[in-house]
Amino acid sequence: MSERVVSERTGGLVSLGAADALWAGLMADGAVPRASAAFTCFPADARAGYVLLGGRVVATVKACDGQWSVPETEVRRAARELNAVEMDCQDLVRIGPFRGRQKKERIEGTLLRWRQRITRELQELGGIERAVRRERGLPSHLAGIDWRRILVEQTRNGAERTWWLPRAAVRLLDAAEHAETRWLLAAQIRQASTAVTVPPSHDQQVPATDGQQSSPDGPTAPLRPYNGELQGQLYSVLSRKPGTSRKVAGWTCAVCRTAPAAVLDHCHEHDYVRAPVCHSCNTLERPDHLYSNDIRVASRYTRLFDTHTVDWLRHWHRCPGCRTRTTLPLPHLAAWTAHVACRPLRPTHRDARGSRARKPCGALRVSWTGSQNAPRTCLLTVTVEFCPSGEHRVLAQVPYREAAERFGTWLAETAPAVAAAAGPDRLDGLPTRPRPVIEDTSHEGLALF
């Protein structure tokens, strides 16, 4: 393979066939499943001027003999980036199908739109089994990633099918879609600028391009880290301002700091903007509601409250209301109460396979009555469902105030820096025109947002 690649080099360029062989060799041992023909199979199209490899846009070049080529260095760079990705196949994100009609593609030349493509293909073929069988006849991929090998299909209620991908793959595909959109936008700007033959006079203003600059190596400026530029702003106000979505797309995710931001995460209790985040982190943070006052305590809460605790606590406390009260929004506080505070109460059962290991009983679920705006009447109920022996049901009933006090103690032990910046005595960071305050008339006298 290496001899073939070397023989087809021309000024650092390799043909598309040689690039496919090079890509297969470089990605052979990576955790990300590679496509068999990332440069020559649909939806890759060299005539578009680029090929997507993960989150990188690799430009294609047409030689004088009409043959398309790509820079070998860019292929190797994209392979190094993808090989560095760690993929946990147990950490899944649902990608569809969802209710509602799919949005139409705005940019006709965009090739990815990966959520719509996967959903459409699986619906047309009737499931992942037929999609996998189709691969031998008509191979396709998304940004050089063979998504069929890591897609998980789950069935609910014996009929409804849902599709899931590992969170690392979702972040890669989101990054690819973002990079491609910016590339196409920069290409349109370049074409518009070259079409103007008369230079503008001193009185004419050159249209702004949001700081995007084109170059042979990359036509757009890199994403910038989020540094609290939206702190204290209300989501209901900011979301209505024109240009907000374009501004959000210029940041990296404030939580994982790797993927491009796509949405504004905000506190649903206080309406304050927390930060721009990617689709993956927004899905991870969203409570798994069964009803409006009832949530499942899924396995992903392990990342929120165990492995990446400090990052998520700092993110949640970007909301001035939560930070001042030293608490979390009610659904998150309920999940924390079940996952952390009630962990010693959860019974275990011996593994059915006869080993000495013991498994936690069933699945946790927590519901509540009342509201955080009336703490004295708010009660959290932690229950166990699907107990193997059917003997366990209600684990604990915790009043809202007790849950908030437990959380404050745990916060001071787990994330001292976050706890030090919280509390009712830390009012200097509040916006000048906050949301209306609901007074707590209990003996504590603490104002609730």
N, C-alpha and C positions, 0 to 999 in steps of 0.2 A: 504493500500500500504506500509506504513512504517513498519508494522509488518512482511510483506513478505520479505522486504529488510533486516531487522535485522536478520530474521531467516536464511537467506542464506549467511550471512557473514562468511568468513573463513580467518582469519588473515588480515582483512581490505579489502578483495576482495569480489565482488558481481558477481553473474552470469550475463550473457548477458541479460536474460529476466528480472531479477531484475533491472539491469542498465537501461533498457528501461523504466520501471515504475518509477524509481527514476528520470530519465531525464525529463519525462513528467510532474512530479509534480514540479520539480524545475523551469522549463521553462514555467509554465502555465501562468504567468502574465507578461512575458517579451515582449518587442517590436519586437524581432526577432522571426518569426514564426518557431516553432520547428517541427521536423519530428516525426511521430508517433512511429517509431522504428529505432532510430539512430544507434543502435548497431547490429541489426539483419537483416536489409533490405539493399538491394543493394544501393550504391556500398560498404557499410561497409563489411569488411571481417576480422573476428578475426584471421584467419589463417595467414594473412599477418604480424601479430605481433603488430598491432596498429589499432586504430580507430580515425578518425578526428572528432573533435568537435569544430567548429569555427576555430580559429587560433591555437588551441592546439592539439598536438598529444598525445593521451592516449594509453599507452602500454597495450597489452592484454597478459594474462598469461594462460597457459594450465596446469591444475591440473593433478595429477597422475591418476585420473579417466577419463581423456580425456575431461573434461568439461572446456570451456573457460570462463575466468573471467577478470574483470578490477578493478583497485583500486577505491574504493568509493571516496576517497579524490580528485582524479583527475577529476572525474565526477562532483563533487560539485564545484571544482575550475573553470572548463570550463563553468558551468552554471552561476556562478557569473560573469565571464567575459562577457558572451553574454547578460546577463540581464542588464549590465551596458551600453550597446550600445544604443544610441538614433538613431531612424530611421525616417527620413523625407521622406514620400512616394511621395512627390511632387518633390524632388530633384533626378532626374533620370539620368542614364548613359546608353547610347546605347551599347548593348552587341552583336548585330548581327541582321540579317546576313550581312557580309561584302563581298566585292568582293575579288576574289582570292581563291586559294586552301588552305585548312586547312593544317597546318603543322603536320607532323607525330610525334607521341610521342617518345621521346628519351629514356626515362626510362620505360621499359615494365611494371614494377611493380607499376608505379604511377597510382592512382585510380581517381584523381580529373580531371585535365584539364577541368575546369568547363565551360569555354566558348564553347569549342568544344562539350562537352556533351549536354549542353542546346540546342545549335544550331542544332545538329544532331537529338536530340529527337523531337524537334518542327518541323523540316523539314520532318521527317519520319511520324509523326502523323498528320501533316497538320494543326498545329496551337495550340494555348494555350487552346482552348475549349476542344479539344480531349485529350490534355495532362492532363487536370484537371480531365476529366472523367476516364482516365486510372488510376488515383491515387488509386481508391478503389480496383482495381484488382491487380495491380503490383506497390505497393508503392516504391518510391525511393526518395533520398534526396541528398544533397551535404553538407558534413561536418556537418551533423545534422540539417541543415536549410532546411525548406520546401520552396523551391524557387518558386514553382508554385503559391503560395498564394500572392506573391508580384511582380510577373512578369507582365509587362504592354505591350500589343501589340498595335502598332499604324500602321495606313495605310496611305501611301502617294500615291497621284495621283490615288486613287481608286484601286490600284493593289499591289503596293510594300508594304510588311509587314515588320516591324522592331520590335525588342524586346528590352525592357528596364528593368533595375532593379534599386532600390534605391541605391544611392551612398554608404551608409553605408553597404549594403549587398555586393556590389562589393568589398569594402575594406576588408570585412571579408573573402570572398572567395579568394581574392588575397593572403591574409595572410595565409589562410589554404593551398593553393597550394605551397606557398613558404616554409612553415614549413614542409610539406610532402616531398618536394624535398630534403631539407637538411637532413631530417631524413633518407631517403633512401640512400642518399650519404654517411652519416655517418655509416649506417649499412653495406654498401659495403666495406668501409674502415676497419671496425672492422672484417669482415669476411676475408678480405685479410691479415690482420695482424695476426689473429689467425691461418691462414693456413701455415704461415711460422714457421717451427719447429726449424730451426737453427738460433740462435741469430746472428745479424750482428757483424762483427769484427770492430775493431777500425778504420780501413781504409775505411769501407763502410759507406755511408751516408744513414740515414733514410729518406724516402720521406716525404716532407712537406705536411701537411693537411690543409693549410690555417688557422691555428689557431683553428680548430674545435676539440673539445674534447668530448668524449662520457662519459655518466654517466647514472645510472639507472633512474634519474629524467628527464634528457634531454640530448640527444646525441650530441647536437651541441651548440656552443657558441652563446650567444644572439647577436642580431643585435646591431651595434654601431651607435651613432648619427653622422650625417654629420657635419663636422667642417671646411668646406671650403678647403678640400684637393685638389680639382680640380680647384681652382680659377685661372682664367686667361688662361686656356688651351683651345685650339681650338677643337671643336667637330669633324671636318673633320680629324684631326690627331689622337685624342684620340680614336675615334670609330674604327679605323683600328688596334689598338694595341691588341695583343692576351691577353686574360684574363680580358678584361675590363668588360664584362658582369658579370663574377663571382665576380669581385671587387664591382660592383654596387650593386649586390644582398646582399652584407654584410652590407649595410647601411639601416637605416630607412629613410622613405620619408622626405625630407628636408622641406616640407611644412606642412603636417598634423602631422608629427612626431609620427605616430602610425603604419601605414602599412609598409610592407617591400618595399624598392625601387625596381623598375623593369626596368626603362629606364633612360637615361640621357636627361634631358630637356636642350635645348640650344636655343640661340637667332638666329632666321633665318635671321636676317639682318646682324649681326656681327659675327656669327659662334662661339661665345664664349659659353662654357659650363656654365650653371647656377648651376645646382645641380642634384643629383639623386632623382627621384620622383617615386611615385607609379602610377599605371595605372589610378586610379581614379583622382588624381590631374593633371596628364598629360592631361586627357580628359577635365577636367574642365578648364584648362588654354588654350586649343587650340581654336583659333577663329573659329566661325561657318561660314565658307566661302560658299557663293553661287557661286561666281566666284573668280578669282584671286584678284580682286580689289573690292569685294563686300561681305559684311558679314551681317548676321542677328544679332540683339542685343537681345539675348535670356535672359530668366529669370535668368540663372545662373550667369549673370554679376552682379546681386545683391550681390552675395557672394564675387565676385572679387573686387568690388568697394564700397561696403557698410558694410557688416557684418564682413568680414575678410580682410579688406583693407590693414592694415599695413603688415600682413604676406605676401600678394601677392606683394605689392610694394617692400618689401625687397627682395623677391625672384627675381623679374624682374630686379632689380638693381644689382644683382650678375653679370650681364653682364657688363664689363667695358665700352663698347660703350654706352649703355643706361645710365649708371650712369654718365659718363662724360658729356653727352649731356643733362642730366636731362629730359629725355623723355622716351617714351615707343616705342617698334616696331610699325610701321605704323598701322597694323590691330588692335593692342591693343589701340593705341592712338585714332583711329577712333571710336572704341567701347566706349571708355571713353567719347569722345566728344558727342556722341549721348546719352549715358546713364546718364551722369552727367552734362556736360556743357549745353546741350540742354533740360534738364529736364523741366525747366520752360516754354519752348515753346510748349511742347506736350499738345495738347488739351485733354479734358475729355468729356465723355458723361454720361448721366444719365443711371443708370442700367435699363435694359429692364424689370426687375421684378417689377418696380415701386417704389423701395426704394429710399431714399434720397442720398445714396452713389453714387459717380461718379467713373467711370472706365477710365483708360488711353485709349486714342484713338488707335485702331488698334495695329500694330506691327511695331517696329522700324527697319530700315534698313539703312546702311550707305555705301556709295561707294566713291571712290576717283579716281582722274585723276593725272597722273604724279607719282613722286617717292619722297621719303624722301631725296634722294641724289640731287634733284633739288627743294629745298623748295619753291622757288618763283613761280613755276608752279604747285605745288601740291595743290589740292583743295578737301576738304571733303564735301560731300553732304549728309545731313540727311533727310530721307524721312519717311513717314508713309504709311504702307500698311494695307489693310483690314479695312479701316475706315468704321464704320457702316453706316454713312450717305454719304460716298463717296466725302466729301467736302474737305478733307485735303490730301495733297500730299507732297510737299517739305516744310520741317520745316526750314532749314537753310543751308547755304553754308559758310563753315569756311575755310579760308586759312590755310595751314599747320603751318605756323609760328604763327599765332594767336592761333591755337589749342595747340601748344607746350608751348606758354607763359601762356595760361590759366592753362594748366596742372602743370607747375612749381609753379604757385601761389597756386593752390589747394593742391599740394604735401606738400608745406611748412606749410599749415594749418592742413592738415590731418595727415601727418607723419613727424613731425619735425626732428626726428633722421635720417630718410632716406634722407630727403632733405639736411641735414647738411653734409652728406657724398657724395653729388653729386655736379656736376658742373665742368666747364672746369678748375677751379683752383685746382681740386682734382686729380692730375695726378700721385700721388705717388703710387696709387694702380694699375696702368696699367701694363700689362706684358711688359717685356723687348723687345719682338719682336711682336708687335701687328699686326693686319691686315693692309693692305694699307689704307691710309687716303685719302678721297676725299675732296678736299679743297672747302669750301664755299666762293665764291668770292663776296658775298654781303657785305653791309657796316658793319655787325656785325663782320665778320672775324673769325667766329667760325669754327673750323675744324670738318667735319662730317666723321664718320667712314663709 
